[in-house]
Protein backbone atom coordinates (compact mmCIF):
# COMPACT_ATOMS: atom_id res chain seq x y z
CA UNK A 1 0.00 0.00 0.00
CA UNK A 2 1.35 3.41 -1.00
CA UNK A 3 0.80 6.37 1.32
CA UNK A 4 0.74 9.78 -0.34
CA UNK A 5 1.73 12.62 2.00
CA UNK A 6 -0.72 15.46 2.25
CA UNK A 7 0.61 18.71 0.90
CA UNK A 8 0.03 21.82 2.93
CA UNK A 9 -1.85 24.56 1.11
CA UNK A 10 0.27 27.59 0.18
CA UNK A 11 -2.02 29.92 2.11
CA UNK A 12 -1.43 27.97 5.33
CA UNK A 13 2.33 28.00 4.73
CA UNK A 14 2.29 31.78 4.29
CA UNK A 15 0.23 32.19 7.45
CA UNK A 16 2.69 30.03 9.40
CA UNK A 17 5.59 32.13 8.12
CA UNK A 18 3.75 35.29 9.13
CA UNK A 19 3.22 33.91 12.64
CA UNK A 20 6.95 33.26 12.95
CA UNK A 21 7.73 36.81 11.82
CA UNK A 22 5.27 38.33 14.28
CA UNK A 23 6.69 36.18 17.07
CA UNK A 24 10.29 37.25 16.38
CA UNK A 25 9.48 40.93 15.83
CA UNK A 26 9.25 41.93 19.54
CA UNK A 27 12.70 40.41 20.11
CA UNK A 28 14.35 42.91 17.74
CA UNK A 29 14.36 45.86 20.23
CA UNK A 30 15.76 43.54 22.91
CA UNK A 31 18.55 42.46 20.58
CA UNK A 32 19.32 46.12 19.87
CA UNK A 33 19.57 46.91 23.59
CA UNK A 34 21.89 43.97 24.24
CA UNK A 35 24.07 44.89 21.27
CA UNK A 36 24.26 48.48 22.52
CA UNK A 37 25.61 47.30 25.89
CA UNK A 38 27.99 44.89 24.20
CA UNK A 39 29.28 47.69 21.97
CA UNK A 40 29.57 50.08 24.93
CA UNK A 41 31.58 47.54 26.94
CA UNK A 42 34.06 47.11 24.08
CA UNK A 43 33.10 43.42 23.81
CA UNK A 44 34.20 42.70 27.39
CA UNK A 45 31.72 40.38 29.07
CA UNK A 46 32.39 41.38 32.74
CA UNK A 47 32.00 45.05 31.84
CA UNK A 48 28.79 44.26 29.97
CA UNK A 49 27.37 42.40 32.97
CA UNK A 50 28.23 45.39 35.17
CA UNK A 51 26.37 47.70 32.79
CA UNK A 52 23.36 45.38 32.76
CA UNK A 53 23.30 45.50 36.55
CA UNK A 54 23.23 49.29 36.86
CA UNK A 55 21.80 50.77 33.65
CA UNK A 56 18.09 51.49 33.88
CA UNK A 57 15.98 49.64 31.30
CA UNK A 58 13.77 52.73 31.07
CA UNK A 59 16.78 54.82 30.08
CA UNK A 60 17.76 52.31 27.40
CA UNK A 61 14.22 52.21 26.02
CA UNK A 62 14.04 56.03 26.05
CA UNK A 63 17.27 56.25 24.06
CA UNK A 64 15.92 53.65 21.63
CA UNK A 65 12.68 55.57 21.09
CA UNK A 66 14.32 58.99 20.72
CA UNK A 67 16.93 57.65 18.31
CA UNK A 68 14.67 55.53 16.09
CA UNK A 69 11.28 57.22 16.29
CA UNK A 70 11.63 58.43 12.69
CA UNK A 71 11.68 54.85 11.39
CA UNK A 72 8.11 54.05 12.53
CA UNK A 73 6.30 56.38 10.10
CA UNK A 74 8.75 55.43 7.36
CA UNK A 75 7.80 51.75 7.66
CA UNK A 76 4.06 52.48 7.87
CA UNK A 77 3.91 54.88 4.92
CA UNK A 78 6.13 52.82 2.62
CA UNK A 79 4.14 49.65 3.32
CA UNK A 80 0.86 51.47 2.72
CA UNK A 81 2.06 53.03 -0.54
CA UNK A 82 3.64 49.89 -2.01
CA UNK A 83 0.82 47.63 -0.86
CA UNK A 84 -1.84 50.02 -2.16
CA UNK A 85 -0.10 50.20 -5.55
CA UNK A 86 -0.10 46.41 -5.72
CA UNK A 87 -3.79 46.27 -4.78
CA UNK A 88 -5.07 48.72 -7.38
CA UNK A 89 -2.89 47.13 -10.08
CA UNK A 90 -4.51 43.73 -9.57
CA UNK A 91 -7.85 42.81 -11.21
CA UNK A 92 -8.98 41.12 -7.99
CA UNK A 93 -7.90 42.86 -4.78
CA UNK A 94 -8.98 39.99 -2.52
CA UNK A 95 -6.91 37.56 -4.58
CA UNK A 96 -3.93 39.93 -4.45
CA UNK A 97 -4.27 40.20 -0.66
CA UNK A 98 -4.31 36.40 -0.35
CA UNK A 99 -1.18 36.07 -2.48
CA UNK A 100 0.88 38.95 -1.06
CA UNK A 101 1.58 39.90 2.54
CA UNK A 102 2.39 43.42 1.32
CA UNK A 103 -1.06 43.83 -0.25
CA UNK A 104 -2.74 42.29 2.80
CA UNK A 105 -0.97 44.78 5.10
CA UNK A 106 -2.13 47.73 3.00
CA UNK A 107 -5.68 46.38 2.78
CA UNK A 108 -6.07 45.95 6.54
CA UNK A 109 -4.18 49.07 7.65
CA UNK A 110 -6.61 51.57 9.29
CA UNK A 111 -6.69 55.15 8.03
CA UNK A 112 -5.93 56.56 11.48
CA UNK A 113 -2.60 54.70 11.51
CA UNK A 114 -1.61 56.45 8.29
CA UNK A 115 -2.68 59.84 9.68
CA UNK A 116 -0.66 59.35 12.87
CA UNK A 117 2.36 58.23 10.82
CA UNK A 118 2.13 61.34 8.62
CA UNK A 119 1.96 63.67 11.64
CA UNK A 120 4.86 61.88 13.35
CA UNK A 121 6.96 62.01 10.19
CA UNK A 122 6.21 65.71 9.77
CA UNK A 123 7.75 66.40 13.17
CA UNK A 124 10.67 63.94 13.16
CA UNK A 125 11.90 63.82 9.54
CA UNK A 126 14.56 66.22 8.35
CA UNK A 127 13.56 69.02 6.01
CA UNK A 128 15.29 67.32 3.10
CA UNK A 129 12.86 64.39 3.46
CA UNK A 130 9.65 66.41 3.70
CA UNK A 131 9.14 66.51 -0.11
CA UNK A 132 9.31 62.71 -0.04
CA UNK A 133 6.75 62.69 2.78
CA UNK A 134 4.36 64.87 0.78
CA UNK A 135 4.89 62.62 -2.24
CA UNK A 136 3.95 59.58 -0.14
CA UNK A 137 0.84 61.37 1.14
CA UNK A 138 -0.25 62.20 -2.43
CA UNK A 139 0.39 58.61 -3.54
CA UNK A 140 -1.57 57.12 -0.65
CA UNK A 141 -4.50 59.50 -1.22
CA UNK A 142 -4.63 58.65 -4.91
CA UNK A 143 -4.34 54.90 -4.39
CA UNK A 144 -6.99 54.94 -1.65
CA UNK A 145 -9.39 56.82 -3.95
CA UNK A 146 -8.80 54.36 -6.80
CA UNK A 147 -9.29 51.44 -4.42
CA UNK A 148 -12.54 52.67 -2.83
CA UNK A 149 -14.19 54.70 -5.60
CA UNK A 150 -13.25 53.03 -8.89
CA UNK A 151 -16.31 54.40 -10.75
CA UNK A 152 -15.92 58.10 -9.87
CA UNK A 153 -13.93 59.26 -12.89
CA UNK A 154 -13.98 63.01 -12.25
CA UNK A 155 -13.07 62.64 -8.62
CA UNK A 156 -10.27 60.22 -9.49
CA UNK A 157 -8.81 62.64 -12.04
CA UNK A 158 -8.70 65.36 -9.39
CA UNK A 159 -7.23 63.14 -6.66
CA UNK A 160 -4.76 61.14 -8.75
CA UNK A 161 -3.61 63.91 -11.08
CA UNK A 162 -4.68 67.37 -9.94
CA UNK A 163 -3.76 67.08 -6.27
CA UNK A 164 -0.25 65.57 -6.81
CA UNK A 165 0.59 68.12 -9.52
CA UNK A 166 -0.57 71.11 -7.47
CA UNK A 167 1.09 69.79 -4.33
CA UNK A 168 4.33 69.17 -6.21
CA UNK A 169 4.24 72.67 -7.69
CA UNK A 170 3.74 74.25 -4.26
CA UNK A 171 6.60 72.20 -2.80
CA UNK A 172 8.92 73.16 -5.65
CA UNK A 173 8.16 76.85 -5.20
CA UNK A 174 8.85 76.61 -1.47
CA UNK A 175 12.10 74.59 -1.67
CA UNK A 176 13.49 76.23 -4.84
CA UNK A 177 15.99 78.40 -2.90
CA UNK A 178 17.36 75.27 -1.23
CA UNK A 179 17.64 73.48 -4.59
CA UNK A 180 19.66 76.36 -6.05
CA UNK A 181 21.96 76.48 -3.02
CA UNK A 182 22.44 72.70 -3.07
CA UNK A 183 23.39 72.67 -6.77
CA UNK A 184 25.76 75.61 -6.24
CA UNK A 185 27.40 73.88 -3.26
CA UNK A 186 27.77 70.59 -5.10
CA UNK A 187 25.37 68.68 -2.81
CA UNK A 188 23.71 66.65 -5.52
CA UNK A 189 21.98 64.26 -3.13
CA UNK A 190 20.20 67.07 -1.29
CA UNK A 191 19.14 68.70 -4.55
CA UNK A 192 17.72 65.40 -5.83
CA UNK A 193 15.77 64.80 -2.60
CA UNK A 194 14.22 68.25 -2.89
CA UNK A 195 13.56 68.18 -6.63
CA UNK A 196 12.63 64.65 -7.72
CA UNK A 197 9.74 63.68 -5.38
CA UNK A 198 7.50 66.67 -6.31
CA UNK A 199 8.03 65.91 -10.00
CA UNK A 200 7.37 62.15 -9.87
CA UNK A 201 4.66 61.82 -7.21
CA UNK A 202 1.78 61.78 -9.72
CA UNK A 203 3.22 58.78 -11.59
CA UNK A 204 2.44 56.33 -8.75
CA UNK A 205 -1.11 57.41 -7.87
CA UNK A 206 -2.80 54.93 -10.22
CA UNK A 207 -2.60 51.31 -11.31
CA UNK A 208 0.36 49.82 -13.15
CA UNK A 209 0.52 46.70 -15.34
CA UNK A 210 0.35 43.65 -13.02
CA UNK A 211 3.87 42.43 -13.80
CA UNK A 212 5.37 45.90 -13.50
CA UNK A 213 3.45 46.51 -10.26
CA UNK A 214 4.82 43.37 -8.66
CA UNK A 215 8.33 44.28 -9.77
CA UNK A 216 7.97 47.86 -8.49
CA UNK A 217 6.58 46.85 -5.08
CA UNK A 218 7.93 43.51 -3.89
CA UNK A 219 11.60 43.98 -4.68
CA UNK A 220 11.85 47.43 -3.05
CA UNK A 221 10.03 46.04 -0.01
CA UNK A 222 12.40 43.06 0.20
CA UNK A 223 15.44 45.31 -0.18
CA UNK A 224 14.13 47.62 2.55
CA UNK A 225 13.52 44.66 4.90
CA UNK A 226 17.11 43.49 4.38
CA UNK A 227 18.79 46.88 4.76
CA UNK A 228 16.61 48.41 7.51
CA UNK A 229 17.84 46.26 10.46
CA UNK A 230 21.47 47.11 9.67
CA UNK A 231 20.76 50.82 9.32
CA UNK A 232 18.74 50.88 12.55
CA UNK A 233 21.44 48.94 14.37
CA UNK A 234 24.24 51.26 13.23
CA UNK A 235 22.25 54.35 14.24
CA UNK A 236 21.32 53.02 17.67
CA UNK A 237 24.81 51.71 18.48
CA UNK A 238 26.00 55.33 18.46
CA UNK A 239 23.22 56.64 20.70
CA UNK A 240 24.29 57.73 24.22
CA UNK A 241 22.80 55.70 27.07
CA UNK A 242 24.98 56.95 29.97
CA UNK A 243 25.65 60.56 31.01
CA UNK A 244 29.06 62.01 30.22
CA UNK A 245 30.74 63.15 33.43
CA UNK A 246 33.96 64.59 34.73
CA UNK A 247 35.16 63.89 38.28
CA UNK A 248 37.93 65.67 40.18
CA UNK A 249 39.89 63.13 42.22
CA UNK A 250 42.60 63.63 44.86
CA UNK A 251 43.97 60.85 47.08
CA UNK A 252 44.78 63.26 49.92
CA UNK A 253 44.64 66.88 51.01
CA UNK A 254 48.04 67.64 49.48
CA UNK A 255 47.78 65.28 46.52
CA UNK A 256 47.48 66.70 43.02
CA UNK A 257 44.01 66.82 41.55
CA UNK A 258 43.27 64.55 38.60
CA UNK A 259 40.23 64.79 36.35
CA UNK A 260 38.67 61.52 35.24
CA UNK A 261 36.30 61.79 32.32
CA UNK A 262 33.90 59.11 31.16
CA UNK A 263 30.36 57.87 31.38
CA UNK A 264 28.90 57.69 34.85
CA UNK A 265 27.57 54.20 35.62
CA UNK A 266 26.52 54.50 39.27
CA UNK A 267 27.25 56.14 42.62
CA UNK A 268 26.83 54.06 45.78
CA UNK A 269 27.81 54.47 49.44
CA UNK A 270 31.47 53.67 48.88
CA UNK A 271 32.50 54.43 45.31
CA UNK A 272 31.71 56.23 42.08
CA UNK A 273 31.88 53.95 39.01
CA UNK A 274 32.87 55.45 35.67
CA UNK A 275 33.30 53.85 32.27
CA UNK A 276 36.18 55.53 30.43
CA UNK A 277 36.33 55.98 26.69
CA UNK A 278 38.64 53.03 26.13
CA UNK A 279 36.26 50.66 27.90
CA UNK A 280 38.07 50.63 31.28
CA UNK A 281 35.89 50.71 34.38
CA UNK A 282 37.21 52.95 37.19
CA UNK A 283 36.03 52.66 40.80
CA UNK A 284 36.73 55.92 42.63
CA UNK A 285 36.37 55.97 46.45
CA UNK A 286 33.91 58.65 47.45
CA UNK A 287 36.42 60.03 49.93
CA UNK A 288 38.73 60.92 47.02
CA UNK A 289 36.05 62.71 45.01
CA UNK A 290 36.44 66.50 45.13
CA UNK A 291 33.77 67.54 42.61
CA UNK A 292 31.61 66.18 39.80
CA UNK A 293 29.91 67.71 36.80
CA UNK A 294 27.83 66.62 33.85
CA UNK A 295 29.36 67.30 30.46
CA UNK A 296 27.15 68.15 27.50
CA UNK A 297 26.95 65.83 24.56
CA UNK A 298 29.17 66.84 21.65
CA UNK A 299 27.28 69.19 19.38
CA UNK A 300 26.12 67.36 16.28
CA UNK A 301 27.90 68.86 13.34
CA UNK A 302 25.63 69.77 10.48
CA UNK A 303 26.18 67.60 7.43
CA UNK A 304 24.97 70.43 5.23
CA UNK A 305 24.96 74.21 5.40
CA UNK A 306 22.02 74.46 3.03
CA UNK A 307 18.94 76.24 4.37
CA UNK A 308 15.45 76.67 2.95
CA UNK A 309 13.94 80.00 3.97
CA UNK A 310 15.94 79.98 7.21
CA UNK A 311 15.36 76.30 8.02
CA UNK A 312 18.47 74.09 8.08
CA UNK A 313 18.11 71.23 5.63
CA UNK A 314 19.23 68.56 8.15
CA UNK A 315 16.95 69.65 11.01
CA UNK A 316 13.50 68.32 11.78
CA UNK A 317 10.54 70.45 12.77
CA UNK A 318 10.80 69.10 16.30
CA UNK A 319 14.45 70.18 16.57
CA UNK A 320 13.64 73.56 15.08
CA UNK A 321 10.67 74.33 17.34
CA UNK A 322 11.63 72.63 20.62
CA UNK A 323 13.75 74.61 23.10
CA UNK A 324 17.38 73.59 23.35
CA UNK A 325 20.02 74.16 25.97
CA UNK A 326 22.61 76.66 24.80
CA UNK A 327 26.11 75.84 26.09
CA UNK A 328 27.95 79.16 26.16
CA UNK A 329 30.91 78.11 28.32
CA UNK A 330 32.50 74.69 28.62
CA UNK A 331 33.40 73.52 32.11
CA UNK A 332 37.20 73.05 32.28
CA UNK A 333 36.67 69.68 33.96
CA UNK A 334 34.98 68.42 30.79
CA UNK A 335 38.21 69.32 28.99
CA UNK A 336 40.33 67.35 31.45
CA UNK A 337 41.54 70.32 33.49
CA UNK A 338 40.92 70.75 37.23
CA UNK A 339 38.48 73.44 38.24
CA UNK A 340 40.92 74.97 40.70
CA UNK A 341 44.38 73.53 40.13
CA UNK A 342 46.70 73.52 43.10
MOWODA-V846430 format. One record per residue. N is the residue number from 1. RES is the residue in one small letter. PSI is psi in radians with two decimals (NA if undefined). OMEGA is omega in whole degrees, 0 to 359 (none if undefined). Layout:
n=N res=RES psi=PSI omega=OMEGA
n=N res=RES psi=PSI omega=OMEGA
This chain:
n=1 res=x psi=2.31 omega=181
n=2 res=x psi=2.25 omega=179
n=3 res=x psi=2.11 omega=179
n=4 res=x psi=2.10 omega=181
n=5 res=x psi=2.49 omega=178
n=6 res=x psi=2.26 omega=178
n=7 res=x psi=2.43 omega=179
n=8 res=x psi=2.36 omega=179
n=9 res=x psi=2.54 omega=181
n=10 res=x psi=-0.62 omega=181
n=11 res=x psi=-0.69 omega=180
n=12 res=x psi=-0.61 omega=178
n=13 res=x psi=-0.75 omega=179
n=14 res=x psi=-0.68 omega=179
n=15 res=x psi=-0.66 omega=177
n=16 res=x psi=-0.72 omega=177
n=17 res=x psi=-0.70 omega=178
n=18 res=x psi=-0.68 omega=179
n=19 res=x psi=-0.67 omega=177
n=20 res=x psi=-0.71 omega=179
n=21 res=x psi=-0.79 omega=180
n=22 res=x psi=-0.52 omega=178
n=23 res=x psi=-0.69 omega=182
n=24 res=x psi=-0.33 omega=185
n=25 res=x psi=-0.77 omega=179
n=26 res=x psi=-0.34 omega=180
n=27 res=x psi=-0.29 omega=183
n=28 res=x psi=-0.81 omega=176
n=29 res=x psi=-0.64 omega=178
n=30 res=x psi=-0.71 omega=178
n=31 res=x psi=-0.69 omega=178
n=32 res=x psi=-0.75 omega=181
n=33 res=x psi=-0.74 omega=179
n=34 res=x psi=-0.72 omega=178
n=35 res=x psi=-0.60 omega=178
n=36 res=x psi=-0.74 omega=178
n=37 res=x psi=-0.67 omega=179
n=38 res=x psi=-0.70 omega=178
n=39 res=x psi=-0.69 omega=181
n=40 res=x psi=-0.58 omega=181
n=41 res=x psi=0.09 omega=181
n=42 res=x psi=0.71 omega=175
n=43 res=x psi=0.42 omega=177
n=44 res=x psi=2.04 omega=187
n=45 res=x psi=-0.77 omega=177
n=46 res=x psi=-0.71 omega=178
n=47 res=x psi=-0.69 omega=179
n=48 res=x psi=-0.73 omega=178
n=49 res=x psi=-0.61 omega=176
n=50 res=x psi=-0.75 omega=179
n=51 res=x psi=-0.70 omega=178
n=52 res=x psi=-0.61 omega=182
n=53 res=x psi=-0.60 omega=190
n=54 res=x psi=-0.41 omega=182
n=55 res=x psi=2.33 omega=180
n=56 res=x psi=2.28 omega=175
n=57 res=x psi=-0.60 omega=178
n=58 res=x psi=-0.67 omega=177
n=59 res=x psi=-0.70 omega=178
n=60 res=x psi=-0.77 omega=180
n=61 res=x psi=-0.68 omega=178
n=62 res=x psi=-0.77 omega=178
n=63 res=x psi=-0.65 omega=179
n=64 res=x psi=-0.78 omega=182
n=65 res=x psi=-0.82 omega=182
n=66 res=x psi=-0.66 omega=184
n=67 res=x psi=-0.65 omega=190
n=68 res=x psi=0.28 omega=183
n=69 res=x psi=-0.45 omega=181
n=70 res=x psi=-0.34 omega=182
n=71 res=x psi=-0.43 omega=183
n=72 res=x psi=-0.94 omega=178
n=73 res=x psi=-0.52 omega=178
n=74 res=x psi=-0.79 omega=180
n=75 res=x psi=-0.79 omega=183
n=76 res=x psi=-0.85 omega=186
n=77 res=x psi=-0.68 omega=179
n=78 res=x psi=-0.73 omega=177
n=79 res=x psi=-0.74 omega=181
n=80 res=x psi=-0.70 omega=181
n=81 res=x psi=-0.85 omega=181
n=82 res=x psi=-0.74 omega=178
n=83 res=x psi=-0.70 omega=177
n=84 res=x psi=-0.67 omega=177
n=85 res=x psi=-0.67 omega=178
n=86 res=x psi=-0.62 omega=180
n=87 res=x psi=-0.88 omega=184
n=88 res=x psi=-0.32 omega=179
n=89 res=x psi=-0.06 omega=180
n=90 res=x psi=2.43 omega=178
n=91 res=x psi=-0.57 omega=180
n=92 res=x psi=1.91 omega=183
n=93 res=x psi=-0.67 omega=179
n=94 res=x psi=-0.70 omega=178
n=95 res=x psi=-0.69 omega=178
n=96 res=x psi=-0.67 omega=179
n=97 res=x psi=-0.59 omega=178
n=98 res=x psi=-0.52 omega=183
n=99 res=x psi=-0.49 omega=189
n=100 res=x psi=2.24 omega=174
n=101 res=x psi=-0.56 omega=179
n=102 res=x psi=-0.81 omega=178
n=103 res=x psi=-0.65 omega=179
n=104 res=x psi=-0.69 omega=178
n=105 res=x psi=-0.77 omega=179
n=106 res=x psi=-0.63 omega=182
n=107 res=x psi=-0.63 omega=185
n=108 res=x psi=0.00 omega=181
n=109 res=x psi=2.16 omega=179
n=110 res=x psi=2.70 omega=180
n=111 res=x psi=-0.61 omega=183
n=112 res=x psi=-0.50 omega=177
n=113 res=x psi=-0.72 omega=178
n=114 res=x psi=-0.72 omega=180
n=115 res=x psi=-0.79 omega=178
n=116 res=x psi=-0.69 omega=179
n=117 res=x psi=-0.68 omega=179
n=118 res=x psi=-0.78 omega=180
n=119 res=x psi=-0.77 omega=180
n=120 res=x psi=-0.71 omega=178
n=121 res=x psi=-0.64 omega=179
n=122 res=x psi=-0.51 omega=180
n=123 res=x psi=-0.50 omega=190
n=124 res=x psi=-0.29 omega=180
n=125 res=x psi=2.58 omega=176
n=126 res=x psi=2.76 omega=181
n=127 res=x psi=-0.62 omega=182
n=128 res=x psi=-0.34 omega=180
n=129 res=x psi=-0.13 omega=182
n=130 res=x psi=-0.64 omega=172
n=131 res=x psi=-0.64 omega=176
n=132 res=x psi=-0.67 omega=177
n=133 res=x psi=-0.81 omega=179
n=134 res=x psi=-0.60 omega=176
n=135 res=x psi=-0.76 omega=178
n=136 res=x psi=-0.69 omega=178
n=137 res=x psi=-0.80 omega=179
n=138 res=x psi=-0.70 omega=179
n=139 res=x psi=-0.79 omega=182
n=140 res=x psi=-0.70 omega=177
n=141 res=x psi=-0.81 omega=180
n=142 res=x psi=-0.78 omega=180
n=143 res=x psi=-0.64 omega=178
n=144 res=x psi=-0.70 omega=178
n=145 res=x psi=-0.75 omega=178
n=146 res=x psi=-0.65 omega=182
n=147 res=x psi=-0.68 omega=187
n=148 res=x psi=-0.45 omega=183
n=149 res=x psi=1.15 omega=184
n=150 res=x psi=-0.36 omega=183
n=151 res=x psi=-0.15 omega=182
n=152 res=x psi=1.53 omega=186
n=153 res=x psi=-0.82 omega=182
n=154 res=x psi=-0.78 omega=179
n=155 res=x psi=-0.67 omega=180
n=156 res=x psi=-0.63 omega=177
n=157 res=x psi=-0.72 omega=180
n=158 res=x psi=-0.80 omega=186
n=159 res=x psi=-0.69 omega=185
n=160 res=x psi=-0.32 omega=181
n=161 res=x psi=-0.90 omega=184
n=162 res=x psi=-0.85 omega=182
n=163 res=x psi=-0.84 omega=179
n=164 res=x psi=-0.67 omega=181
n=165 res=x psi=-0.80 omega=180
n=166 res=x psi=-0.72 omega=179
n=167 res=x psi=-0.72 omega=177
n=168 res=x psi=-0.67 omega=179
n=169 res=x psi=-0.76 omega=179
n=170 res=x psi=-0.73 omega=180
n=171 res=x psi=-0.75 omega=180
n=172 res=x psi=-0.72 omega=178
n=173 res=x psi=-0.69 omega=184
n=174 res=x psi=-0.67 omega=185
n=175 res=x psi=0.05 omega=183
n=176 res=x psi=-0.71 omega=176
n=177 res=x psi=-0.68 omega=177
n=178 res=x psi=-0.63 omega=178
n=179 res=x psi=-0.77 omega=179
n=180 res=x psi=-0.76 omega=179
n=181 res=x psi=-0.69 omega=181
n=182 res=x psi=-0.76 omega=178
n=183 res=x psi=-0.73 omega=181
n=184 res=x psi=-0.59 omega=181
n=185 res=x psi=-0.07 omega=180
n=186 res=x psi=0.25 omega=179
n=187 res=x psi=1.42 omega=185
n=188 res=x psi=-0.69 omega=181
n=189 res=x psi=-0.76 omega=178
n=190 res=x psi=-0.74 omega=179
n=191 res=x psi=-0.67 omega=179
n=192 res=x psi=-0.73 omega=179
n=193 res=x psi=-0.54 omega=179
n=194 res=x psi=-0.51 omega=188
n=195 res=x psi=-0.76 omega=190
n=196 res=x psi=-0.84 omega=183
n=197 res=x psi=-0.78 omega=178
n=198 res=x psi=-0.47 omega=181
n=199 res=x psi=-0.49 omega=188
n=200 res=x psi=-0.02 omega=183
n=201 res=x psi=-0.65 omega=184
n=202 res=x psi=-0.28 omega=183
n=203 res=x psi=-0.36 omega=185
n=204 res=x psi=0.36 omega=181
n=205 res=x psi=0.04 omega=180
n=206 res=x psi=3.12 omega=184
n=207 res=x psi=2.66 omega=175
n=208 res=x psi=2.88 omega=171
n=209 res=x psi=2.47 omega=187
n=210 res=x psi=-0.79 omega=180
n=211 res=x psi=-0.76 omega=179
n=212 res=x psi=-0.62 omega=180
n=213 res=x psi=-0.75 omega=179
n=214 res=x psi=-0.66 omega=178
n=215 res=x psi=-0.62 omega=184
n=216 res=x psi=-0.16 omega=182
n=217 res=x psi=-0.86 omega=187
n=218 res=x psi=-0.78 omega=183
n=219 res=x psi=-0.73 omega=173
n=220 res=x psi=-0.65 omega=179
n=221 res=x psi=-0.72 omega=178
n=222 res=x psi=-0.75 omega=179
n=223 res=x psi=-0.71 omega=179
n=224 res=x psi=-0.68 omega=179
n=225 res=x psi=-0.57 omega=180
n=226 res=x psi=-0.73 omega=186
n=227 res=x psi=-0.62 omega=188
n=228 res=x psi=-0.81 omega=180
n=229 res=x psi=-0.64 omega=180
n=230 res=x psi=-0.73 omega=179
n=231 res=x psi=-0.80 omega=180
n=232 res=x psi=-0.73 omega=180
n=233 res=x psi=-0.74 omega=180
n=234 res=x psi=-0.71 omega=180
n=235 res=x psi=-0.76 omega=184
n=236 res=x psi=-0.53 omega=180
n=237 res=x psi=-0.33 omega=179
n=238 res=x psi=-0.01 omega=182
n=239 res=x psi=2.39 omega=179
n=240 res=x psi=2.39 omega=177
n=241 res=x psi=-0.13 omega=177
n=242 res=x psi=2.55 omega=181
n=243 res=x psi=2.40 omega=173
n=244 res=x psi=2.31 omega=184
n=245 res=x psi=2.81 omega=173
n=246 res=x psi=2.28 omega=185
n=247 res=x psi=2.23 omega=172
n=248 res=x psi=2.23 omega=185
n=249 res=x psi=2.38 omega=174
n=250 res=x psi=2.22 omega=184
n=251 res=x psi=-0.36 omega=180
n=252 res=x psi=3.12 omega=183
n=253 res=x psi=-0.60 omega=182
n=254 res=x psi=0.02 omega=182
n=255 res=x psi=2.61 omega=178
n=256 res=x psi=2.61 omega=181
n=257 res=x psi=2.31 omega=177
n=258 res=x psi=2.48 omega=178
n=259 res=x psi=2.14 omega=178
n=260 res=x psi=2.10 omega=179
n=261 res=x psi=2.55 omega=179
n=262 res=x psi=-2.86 omega=181
n=263 res=x psi=2.17 omega=184
n=264 res=x psi=2.10 omega=179
n=265 res=x psi=-0.95 omega=181
n=266 res=x psi=2.82 omega=173
n=267 res=x psi=2.09 omega=178
n=268 res=x psi=-2.84 omega=184
n=269 res=x psi=-0.39 omega=187
n=270 res=x psi=-0.54 omega=188
n=271 res=x psi=2.78 omega=172
n=272 res=x psi=2.18 omega=185
n=273 res=x psi=2.20 omega=183
n=274 res=x psi=2.40 omega=174
n=275 res=x psi=2.01 omega=181
n=276 res=x psi=2.94 omega=187
n=277 res=x psi=-0.64 omega=181
n=278 res=x psi=-0.03 omega=181
n=279 res=x psi=-0.02 omega=179
n=280 res=x psi=2.42 omega=176
n=281 res=x psi=2.21 omega=182
n=282 res=x psi=2.23 omega=176
n=283 res=x psi=1.98 omega=183
n=284 res=x psi=2.11 omega=176
n=285 res=x psi=2.42 omega=182
n=286 res=x psi=-0.43 omega=178
n=287 res=x psi=-0.37 omega=180
n=288 res=x psi=-0.14 omega=183
n=289 res=x psi=2.18 omega=178
n=290 res=x psi=-0.65 omega=178
n=291 res=x psi=2.79 omega=178
n=292 res=x psi=2.66 omega=176
n=293 res=x psi=2.66 omega=174
n=294 res=x psi=2.37 omega=179
n=295 res=x psi=2.39 omega=181
n=296 res=x psi=2.69 omega=176
n=297 res=x psi=2.57 omega=176
n=298 res=x psi=2.37 omega=181
n=299 res=x psi=2.24 omega=180
n=300 res=x psi=2.07 omega=179
n=301 res=x psi=2.40 omega=179
n=302 res=x psi=2.26 omega=178
n=303 res=x psi=-0.31 omega=182
n=304 res=x psi=2.54 omega=176
n=305 res=x psi=0.11 omega=182
n=306 res=x psi=2.38 omega=176
n=307 res=x psi=2.64 omega=175
n=308 res=x psi=1.83 omega=180
n=309 res=x psi=0.76 omega=178
n=310 res=x psi=-0.01 omega=182
n=311 res=x psi=2.11 omega=179
n=312 res=x psi=2.42 omega=188
n=313 res=x psi=-0.43 omega=182
n=314 res=x psi=0.43 omega=175
n=315 res=x psi=2.54 omega=175
n=316 res=x psi=2.92 omega=178
n=317 res=x psi=-0.60 omega=180
n=318 res=x psi=-0.71 omega=178
n=319 res=x psi=-0.57 omega=183
n=320 res=x psi=-0.64 omega=185
n=321 res=x psi=-0.70 omega=187
n=322 res=x psi=2.53 omega=178
n=323 res=x psi=2.53 omega=179
n=324 res=x psi=2.70 omega=178
n=325 res=x psi=2.13 omega=180
n=326 res=x psi=2.06 omega=179
n=327 res=x psi=1.83 omega=182
n=328 res=x psi=-0.45 omega=182
n=329 res=x psi=2.25 omega=182
n=330 res=x psi=2.29 omega=177
n=331 res=x psi=2.29 omega=181
n=332 res=x psi=-0.45 omega=178
n=333 res=x psi=-0.55 omega=178
n=334 res=x psi=-0.28 omega=176
n=335 res=x psi=0.04 omega=178
n=336 res=x psi=0.16 omega=181
n=337 res=x psi=2.45 omega=178
n=338 res=x psi=2.66 omega=180
n=339 res=x psi=-0.75 omega=178
n=340 res=x psi=1.48 omega=183
n=341 res=x psi=2.52 omega=181
n=342 res=x psi=NA omega=none
